[in-house]
Amino acid sequence: MAKQIIIKPLITEKSENLSENLVQYSFVVNKAANKIEIRSAVEKMYGVTVESVNTLIMPGKSKVKNTRSGIQKGRKPSFKKAIVRLSEGEEIDFFGDI
């Protein structure tokens, strides 16, 4: 079975600014995926031409939650983020025509 490379698009305020100004889009990707696999997956899924791919691993964070039964401590997992730059004049529409 083939691994799923793109998990989901990352839609934050910073990633929206990147997509509007620099034609760069952010994705949460499989930790084992490399740049070549990410490039081919984005090109196949969205039908665009990818110019470059930058990847980084976002570290996990500790979280504390106060509940009625006391304090619960937990941890958010780390994930791999890919920032993909498209060729000039191309774009990805995540929301479609609403």
N, C-alpha and C positions, 0 to 999 in steps of 0.2 A: 504494500500500500504506500502510495506517495505521501510525503508529509505536506501539510498545509503551510505554505510559506507566508502569505499575508493573512494576519489574524483579523485586523480591523483598521480602518483609517483613524488617525488620531486628530480629533477636532477640538482644538483649544484656541484661546485668543492669540497666542503666539504663532501657532500653525496657520491660522487664518491670515495673519499679517504676512507670513511667508508666501502663502499661495497668491495673495492679491498683488504683492509687490515684486516678488522674485521668481514666480512660477515654480515654487517648490512645495511639495506635498509630503505630509508626515504619515507614517504607518507604524502600527505595532506588528512586528514580524516574529517568526519563529527564531528562537535563540541559536539554533544550529544552521540557519540559512546564511549563505554568503552573498556578496554584492551581485554576483553574476546571476544567481537564482532569483534574487529580489528584482533585478532589472527585467528578466524575462517574464516573471509573474505579473508585474505591473503592466508591461507592454501587452501581454496576452489578455489580462482581465479588462483593461480599460481602452485598449486600441490606440495607444499613444506611443510616441518615441521618447525614450528616456535618454537624457544626456549624461547624467552622473548620479551616483548613489553614495550617500554618506550614512554610516551606521554608528550607533552608540548604544551602550548598555546602561539603562537607567537603574540605579541601585534601589534595593528595597528599603522601605521605611518602617520604623516602629510606630505603632498606634496604640493609644490608651483610650479606653471607653469607660465612663462612669455609669454604672447600672445600680439598680436597687439592691442587688446582692453584693455589690462591691466593685472594685476596680478590675477591669479585664484588660490584660495586655496581649497584644498580637503583633503580627508583622505582615506588611504588604509585600508581595513577591517582586523581585526585580524583573525587568522585561527589556527586550531589544527594540530600539526605535530606528527606523530608516527614514531619512529625508531624501526624497527623490526630486531631481531637477528635470523638468521636461524641456523639449525643444521649443524654440521661440514660436509663439502663435498657437500653442496647444494648451488645453486645460482639461481638468477632470471635474465633473459636476457630481458631487456626492449626494446632493439633495434632490436632484431632478427638477422637473417643472411642477412647482406646487401651486 
